[in-house]
Amino acid sequence: MDDPRLDVVGNVPEFTVSEISGAVKRTLEGNFGRIRVRGEVTELKRYPSGHIYFSLKDEGAKLSGIIWKSAVSRLGMQPENGVEVIATGRVSSYPERSSYQLIVERMEYAGAGALLARIEALRVRLGAEGLFDAARKRALPGLPAVIGVITSERGAVIQDIRTTITRRFPRPILLWPVPVQGDGAAERIAAAIAGFDALPAGGPIPRPDVLIVARGGGSLEDLMAFNEEIVVRAVAACRIPLISAVGHETDTTLIDFVSDRRAPTPTAAAELAIPARADLLADLAQKAARLIGALNRLAQERRLQLSRAERGLPDLPALVGTARQRLDDRAERLRLALPNLVRHSASRLTLAGSTLASALRHALVARRHRAERVLARVSPAPLQARLREARARLEGSAGRLESVSPLAVLQRGYALVTDPTGHPLTTAATVRPGARLRLRFADGEVGATADGGGKPERQGRLSL
């Protein structure tokens, strides 16, 4: 009798492992050809090959995922751990491990909440690095020579900026066109910022003095390029002052935190970048008026100070007049003092001569008397003869001395003629007509004036 269990086993089909794996793979790919899966990214790994491996999880399960290298550039975002996303792709299996996985072709943030959470996490992390510190922000130039603009070359944004700058103060504008949303937009924006910053000063392309990064309004997803880390770091590294004007006034992106100034609209950014010519002229006129007023007040104050100082000064013309009169008086006294000094010296000399002659006579008389006394005491004849001889010589010397004495000459009726300075005048040729003379007599001195010429053949006359 046959065993019924053998019949049951014989009816069960038999498959190889590869057949089962292939059937599972075909079933998964057939039933889940293209799907969208929502979940939180976790276990993210980037391999040197360029592929990205990760998992999507929710409260109850976890699904492995892979992004091939060829799809990374078209993914639409940069996946990060902890971010809730919606991944679009197809489910497939990996037979070698008997596992299934999601082959992702595109990825997007799962709603505004996920986007905001990612942006906030990035803001906190970059803020901790000091990228948003106020000390890093640079002042905008007062009147830039060249303005660089990073935005789309199509649309109203660049036209608004051009119109505003032309209206306020025409300046050259350098446009670096970039996509402002979509795949690769963040990389292009960061490259434009770095490109402007790398321009050398004085090169063929003028280096901007200020940059404007702008785009119009849009949804949070549309503005995500300006929330990417690569853009924020490019702005932080830029050495040119930068103004951000992304979205509407109520929109806020991470580029607003790191830029040097934030403008609510592209038009407002242009107004921040360049002053109005009319405002500059009005400010210049006001400053000129204030400067002129200040100079006038300063000049008035200096005039008052000078007037007060002038009142405190002495009468300079009177002082000069007094000094001139004193000088004339001193000069006249000096002119008279020299002749008086000469006359006084001549008088003293005459007196000294008289005194000397009298002293010599007295000395001779005394020596004569002494000699007579000596002779009276000495009797030998030779000695008397010698004394007589000495007396004779002495009397001869006294006579000769008496003959050359000025007083003796003057006592005989002669006079000593000198000029006003006391110099003796010995010849008539040295006397000019009208010259003042001094006549010294034995008993005194008188003044005289010469009349006539001084030649020897024409004798002059003296007027006393």
C-alpha positions in Angstrom: 0.0 0.0 0.0 1.4 3.4 -1.0 2.1 6.0 1.6 -0.1 9.1 1.0 2.6 11.4 2.2 4.7 10.4 -0.7 2.1 11.7 -3.1 2.0 15.1 -1.4 5.7 15.5 -1.6 5.8 14.5 -5.2 3.3 17.3 -6.1 5.3 20.2 -4.5 7.4 21.9 -7.2 11.2 22.1 -6.6 13.2 25.3 -7.3 16.8 26.2 -7.1 18.0 29.1 -5.0 18.7 31.1 -8.0 15.2 30.4 -9.4 13.7 31.6 -6.1 15.8 34.7 -6.0 15.0 35.5 -9.6 11.3 35.0 -9.0 11.4 37.3 -6.0 13.3 39.9 -7.9 10.9 39.8 -10.8 7.9 40.0 -8.5 9.3 43.0 -6.6 10.3 44.9 -9.8 7.0 44.0 -11.5 4.8 45.1 -8.6 6.9 48.1 -7.5 8.2 49.4 -10.8 8.4 53.1 -9.8 7.4 54.2 -6.3 7.8 57.1 -3.9 8.9 56.1 -0.4 8.8 58.4 2.6 11.2 57.9 5.5 14.1 59.3 7.6 17.6 58.9 6.1 19.9 56.9 8.3 23.2 54.8 8.0 24.3 57.1 5.1 27.7 56.1 3.6 29.5 57.4 0.5 31.8 54.9 -1.1 34.9 55.8 -3.1 33.2 54.4 -6.2 30.7 57.3 -6.0 27.7 55.2 -5.0 25.7 56.2 -1.9 24.2 53.6 0.4 21.7 54.4 3.1 18.5 53.3 4.8 15.0 54.7 5.1 13.2 54.1 8.3 9.9 55.0 10.0 8.4 53.9 13.3 8.0 50.3 12.3 10.4 49.3 9.6 13.6 50.0 7.7 14.3 49.8 4.0 17.8 49.7 2.4 18.5 52.1 -0.4 21.2 52.8 -2.9 21.9 55.8 -5.2 24.1 54.9 -8.1 26.9 57.3 -9.0 25.2 58.1 -12.3 22.1 59.4 -10.4 23.9 61.4 -7.7 24.2 64.6 -9.9 20.5 64.3 -10.8 19.2 63.5 -7.3 17.9 67.0 -6.5 19.4 67.3 -3.0 22.2 66.2 -0.8 21.0 63.4 1.5 22.0 63.7 5.1 21.3 61.5 8.2 18.3 62.4 10.2 16.5 64.2 7.3 13.0 63.1 6.3 12.8 62.7 2.6 10.6 61.3 -0.2 12.7 59.0 -2.3 11.6 58.1 -5.9 12.8 54.9 -7.5 12.2 51.2 -7.9 12.4 48.2 -5.5 14.8 45.5 -6.4 16.5 42.6 -4.6 20.1 41.7 -3.9 20.2 37.9 -4.4 23.6 37.3 -2.8 22.2 38.5 0.5 18.6 37.6 0.0 17.6 41.2 0.7 15.7 43.8 -1.1 16.5 47.5 -1.6 15.2 50.7 -3.1 17.1 52.0 -6.1 16.7 55.8 -5.8 16.6 58.1 -8.8 15.4 61.3 -7.2 15.0 62.6 -3.7 13.3 65.5 -2.1 12.5 66.8 1.3 9.4 65.5 2.9 7.4 68.7 3.3 8.2 72.1 4.8 8.7 70.6 8.3 11.6 68.4 7.1 13.1 71.3 5.2 12.9 73.7 8.1 14.4 71.1 10.5 17.3 70.5 8.1 17.8 74.3 7.7 17.7 74.8 11.4 20.2 72.0 12.1 22.6 73.5 9.5 22.1 77.0 10.9 23.0 75.8 14.5 26.0 74.0 13.3 27.4 76.8 11.1 26.6 79.3 13.8 28.6 77.4 16.3 31.6 77.8 13.9 31.2 81.6 14.1 30.1 82.1 10.4 27.2 84.3 11.5 29.1 86.5 14.0 28.6 90.2 13.6 32.4 90.8 13.9 32.9 89.1 10.5 30.6 91.4 8.6 32.2 94.1 6.5 31.0 97.6 5.8 29.7 98.4 2.4 31.7 100.9 0.3 30.3 104.4 0.1 30.4 104.7 -3.7 31.4 101.5 -5.4 33.1 101.8 -8.8 31.8 98.3 -10.0 28.9 96.3 -8.7 28.8 92.5 -9.2 25.4 90.7 -9.4 24.8 87.0 -9.1 21.3 86.0 -10.3 19.5 84.6 -13.3 20.1 86.4 -16.5 16.4 86.1 -17.3 13.6 87.6 -15.2 12.7 90.8 -13.5 15.4 90.6 -10.8 18.3 91.8 -12.9 16.2 94.4 -14.6 15.0 95.8 -11.3 18.6 96.1 -10.1 19.8 97.7 -13.4 16.9 100.2 -13.3 17.5 101.2 -9.7 21.3 101.7 -10.1 20.8 103.7 -13.3 18.2 105.9 -11.5 20.3 106.5 -8.3 23.9 106.7 -9.6 24.9 104.9 -12.8 27.7 102.4 -12.2 29.1 99.5 -14.2 27.4 96.2 -13.4 29.0 92.8 -13.9 26.4 90.0 -14.1 27.4 86.4 -13.4 24.4 84.4 -14.6 23.5 81.3 -12.5 20.4 79.1 -12.0 18.7 80.1 -8.8 16.9 76.8 -8.2 17.0 73.2 -9.2 19.8 70.7 -9.6 23.3 72.2 -9.4 22.0 75.7 -8.5 23.8 75.8 -5.1 27.1 74.8 -6.7 26.8 77.3 -9.5 26.0 80.1 -7.0 29.0 79.2 -4.8 31.3 79.1 -7.8 30.1 82.6 -9.0 30.8 84.0 -5.5 34.3 82.5 -5.5 34.9 83.6 -9.1 34.2 87.2 -8.3 36.3 87.0 -5.2 39.2 85.6 -7.2 39.3 88.4 -9.8 42.6 90.3 -9.3 42.6 94.0 -8.7 43.6 95.9 -11.8 43.0 93.0 -14.1 41.3 92.9 -17.5 38.0 92.2 -15.8 37.3 94.8 -13.1 37.0 93.5 -9.6 33.6 94.5 -8.0 33.6 96.6 -4.9 30.3 95.0 -3.7 28.3 91.9 -4.6 24.5 91.3 -4.8 23.2 87.8 -4.7 19.5 87.9 -5.6 16.4 86.1 -6.8 12.7 86.6 -6.7 10.2 85.0 -4.3 9.2 81.4 -4.3 8.4 78.4 -2.1 10.7 77.0 0.5 11.8 74.4 -1.9 12.5 77.0 -4.6 14.8 78.9 -2.2 16.7 75.8 -1.0 19.8 76.6 -3.1 20.4 79.6 -0.8 20.2 77.3 2.3 22.9 75.0 1.1 26.1 74.7 3.1 28.3 75.2 0.1 26.7 78.6 -0.6 27.0 79.7 3.0 30.7 78.9 3.2 31.3 80.6 -0.1 29.8 83.8 1.2 31.8 83.5 4.5 35.0 83.1 2.5 34.3 86.0 0.2 36.5 89.1 0.8 34.1 91.4 -1.2 31.2 92.9 0.8 28.0 91.0 -0.1 24.3 91.9 0.0 21.8 89.1 0.0 18.3 89.7 -1.6 16.6 86.3 -1.8 12.8 86.0 -1.9 10.4 88.4 -0.5 10.7 90.4 2.7 9.2 87.6 4.8 11.5 84.9 3.4 14.7 84.1 5.3 17.5 81.9 4.0 20.9 80.9 5.5 22.7 83.2 3.1 20.9 86.1 4.9 22.7 85.2 8.2 26.2 85.1 6.7 26.0 88.0 4.2 27.2 91.5 5.2 23.8 93.1 4.6 20.4 91.6 3.9 17.9 93.4 1.7 14.2 92.5 1.6 14.0 92.8 -2.2 16.5 93.0 -5.1 15.5 96.7 -5.6 16.3 97.4 -1.9 19.6 95.6 -2.4 20.5 98.0 -5.3 19.5 100.9 -3.1 21.9 99.6 -0.3 24.7 99.1 -2.8 24.7 102.6 -4.3 23.7 106.0 -2.9 21.4 108.4 -4.7 23.2 111.1 -6.6 20.7 113.7 -5.4 21.2 112.6 -1.8 24.9 112.9 -2.2 24.7 116.3 -3.7 22.3 117.5 -0.9 24.6 116.0 1.8 27.6 117.6 0.1 25.8 121.0 0.0 24.8 120.6 3.7 28.3 119.8 4.7 29.7 122.6 2.7 27.3 125.1 4.4 28.2 123.7 7.8 31.9 124.0 7.0 31.6 127.6 5.7 29.6 128.5 8.9 32.2 126.9 11.1 35.0 128.7 9.3 33.2 132.0 9.6 32.6 131.5 13.3 36.2 130.5 13.8 37.4 133.6 11.9 35.1 135.8 14.0 36.5 134.3 17.2 40.0 134.9 16.0 39.2 138.5 15.2 37.8 139.1 18.7 40.9 137.5 20.2 43.1 139.6 18.1 41.2 142.8 19.1 41.5 141.9 22.8 45.3 141.2 22.3 45.7 144.5 20.5 44.2 146.4 23.3 46.6 144.8 25.7 49.7 145.8 23.6 51.6 149.1 24.3 51.6 152.0 21.8 54.3 150.7 19.5 54.8 154.0 17.5 55.2 155.9 20.7 57.7 153.4 22.0 59.6 153.6 18.7 59.6 157.5 18.9 60.9 157.5 22.4 63.6 155.0 21.5 64.6 157.1 18.5 64.7 160.3 20.6 66.8 158.5 23.3 69.1 157.3 20.5 69.5 160.8 19.2 70.2 162.2 22.7 72.8 159.5 23.3 74.5 160.2 19.9 74.7 163.9 20.7 76.1 163.3 24.1 78.6 160.9 22.7 79.6 163.5 20.0 80.2 166.1 22.7 81.8 163.7 25.2 84.8 162.9 23.0 86.1 166.6 22.6 85.5 167.2 26.3 87.5 164.1 27.1 90.3 165.3 24.9 90.3 168.8 26.5 90.2 167.3 29.9 93.1 165.0 29.0 95.1 167.9 27.5 94.5 169.9 30.6 95.7 167.1 32.8 98.7 166.7 30.5 99.5 170.4 30.8 99.1 170.3 34.5 101.3 167.2 34.7 103.9 169.0 32.6 103.9 172.0 34.9 104.0 169.9 38.0 106.9 167.9 36.5 108.9 171.1 35.6 108.3 172.5 39.1 109.3 169.2 40.7 112.4 169.1 38.6 113.4 172.7 39.6 112.8 171.9 43.2 114.8 168.7 42.9 117.7 170.6 41.2 117.6 173.3 43.9 117.6 170.6 46.6 120.5 168.8 45.0 122.4 172.1 44.6 121.9 172.9 48.2 122.9 169.4 49.2 126.0 169.7 47.0 126.9 173.1 48.5 126.6 171.6 52.0 128.8 168.8 51.0 131.3 171.2 49.5 131.3 173.2 52.6 132.3 170.2 54.6 134.9 169.0 52.0 138.0 171.3 51.6 140.2 169.6 49.1 140.4 171.6 45.9 140.1 168.7 43.4 136.8 167.8 44.9 135.6 171.4 44.7 136.7 171.5 41.1 134.7 168.3 40.4 131.7 169.8 42.2 131.9 173.0 40.2 132.1 170.9 37.1 129.1 168.8 38.2 127.2 172.0 39.1 127.9 173.4 35.7 126.7 170.3 34.0 123.6 170.2 36.2 122.9 173.9 35.5 123.3 173.2 31.8 120.9 170.3 31.9 118.4 172.3 33.9 118.7 175.1 31.4 118.2 172.8 28.5 115.2 171.2 30.3 113.8 174.6 31.0 114.2 175.6 27.4 112.1 172.6 26.1 109.4 172.9 28.8 106.0 173.7 27.1 105.2 176.1 29.9 108.4 178.0 29.4 107.6 178.4 25.7 104.1 179.5 26.5 105.3 181.9 29.1 107.4 183.6 26.4 104.2 184.6 24.5 103.7 181.5 22.4 100.5 179.4 22.1 99.8 175.7 21.4 97.3 175.1 18.6 95.2 171.9 18.5 92.1 170.6 16.8 88.9 169.9 18.8 90.2 166.4 19.6 93.4 167.7 21.1 95.8 166.8 18.3 98.5 169.4 17.8 98.5 171.3 14.5 102.1 172.2 13.4 101.5 173.3 9.8 99.1 175.8 8.3 98.4 173.4 5.4 96.5 171.1 7.8 94.0 173.8 8.8 90.9 174.2 6.6 88.9 177.4 6.4 86.3 177.6 9.1 87.9 174.8 11.2 87.5 174.9 14.9 90.8 175.3 16.8 91.9 175.3 20.5 94.6 177.8 21.6 96.6 176.8 24.8 98.3 179.8 26.6 100.4 179.7 29.7 97.5 180.6 31.9 94.6 178.9 30.1 92.8 177.8 26.9 90.5 179.5 24.4 88.6 178.5 21.3 89.1 179.9 17.8 88.0 179.6 14.1 90.3 179.6 11.2 89.8 182.3 8.5 91.3 182.1 5.0 93.3 179.3 3.4 95.9 177.1 4.9 98.6 177.5 2.2 102.0 178.8 3.5 102.1 181.8 1.2 98.5 182.9 2.3 98.5 183.1 6.0 95.1 182.5 7.7 93.6 184.6 10.3 92.2 183.4 13.6 88.9 184.6 15.0 88.7 184.2 18.7 
